Amino acid sequence: MSRPLKTYKIYSYDGRHKVVTADMIDASSDEDAIARSTAAGFGSKCEIWLGRRLVAQLDAERRQA
């Protein structure tokens, strides 16, 4: 039996920590929300929220190709 999906908010920031985008994703768990956010490329800096709870802050450095 699969877990019910929860709606997470993803806030992406610029270099000055100003919100650039606010998106929503559905995920079955915090780990799933983090993986989906990373895979979707929501920017190098973002926060993932579930309601009033901060799930994660992602601060990945952009790689030079």
C-alpha positions as CSV (number, residue, x, y, z in Angstrom):
1,M,0.0,0.0,0.0
2,S,1.4,3.4,-1.0
3,R,1.6,6.4,1.3
4,P,-0.8,9.3,0.6
5,L,0.9,12.2,-1.1
6,K,1.5,15.5,0.7
7,T,1.9,18.9,-0.9
8,Y,5.2,20.6,-0.3
9,K,6.1,24.2,-1.1
10,I,9.5,24.9,-2.7
11,Y,10.9,28.4,-2.4
12,S,13.8,29.1,-4.7
13,Y,16.1,32.1,-3.9
14,D,18.6,34.3,-5.7
15,G,22.0,35.3,-4.4
16,R,20.5,37.9,-2.1
17,H,18.1,35.4,-0.6
18,K,15.1,36.9,-2.3
19,V,12.3,34.5,-3.4
20,V,12.5,34.0,-7.1
21,T,9.9,31.2,-7.5
22,A,7.4,29.5,-5.2
23,D,6.3,26.1,-6.5
24,M,4.4,23.1,-5.1
25,I,5.2,19.4,-5.5
26,D,3.4,16.3,-4.3
27,A,5.5,13.7,-2.5
28,S,5.0,10.7,-0.2
29,S,7.7,11.7,2.3
30,D,10.3,14.4,3.2
31,E,13.0,12.3,1.5
32,D,10.9,12.0,-1.6
33,A,10.2,15.8,-1.6
34,I,13.9,16.5,-1.4
35,A,14.7,14.1,-4.2
36,R,12.0,15.4,-6.4
37,S,13.1,19.0,-5.8
38,T,16.7,18.2,-6.7
39,A,15.7,16.3,-9.8
40,A,13.3,19.0,-11.0
41,G,16.2,21.6,-10.7
42,F,14.5,24.1,-8.6
43,G,17.6,26.3,-8.5
44,S,20.8,26.0,-6.5
45,K,19.3,27.5,-3.4
46,C,15.8,26.6,-2.1
47,E,13.8,25.7,1.0
48,I,11.3,22.9,1.2
49,W,8.3,23.4,3.5
50,L,5.4,21.2,4.6
51,G,2.9,23.5,6.2
52,R,4.8,25.5,8.8
53,R,7.6,23.0,9.1
54,L,10.9,23.6,7.3
55,V,11.8,20.3,5.8
56,A,15.2,21.1,4.2
57,Q,17.4,23.9,2.9
58,L,19.3,23.0,-0.2
59,D,22.3,25.0,-1.1
60,A,24.0,23.2,-4.0
61,E,26.8,24.9,-5.7
62,R,26.4,25.2,-9.5
63,R,29.1,23.1,-11.2
64,Q,31.2,24.5,-14.0
65,A,31.0,22.4,-17.2
